[in-house]
Amino acid sequence: MTNRNELRLLPWSGPEDKPCYLSTDERDGHMSRLADNIEAVQLGMATELLEQASETVDDCDTDLNDLRHLAHDLTGALRDVLRVAVSRGHLLAASASHRI
């Protein structure tokens, strides 16, 4: 098992929106691959949403409800991308500490 500071932050939340962590020595294990795949999907969805947001904001005829919906979706995507960034940052730090 990994040390406490080497737990992987998973790209989904648990009950009450609490973070979920994975403790394993298998970087290619089923749960690690699942987390990698979900992260890739989340990043892809964020990319598509960013393109849509640019078009929506540039459209002078966009109504307030559409902008609210867009803001809600962007908030969720930003939350997901931030979680991926934090998780990958922790993985990089753990990897670097093993090389020292």
Secondary structure, 3 states (H helix, E strand, C coil): CCCHHHCEEEEEECHHHCEEEECCCCCCCHHHHHHHHHHHHHHHHHHHHHHHHHHHHHCCCCCHHHHHHHHHHHHHHHHHHHHHHHHHHHHHHHHHHHHC
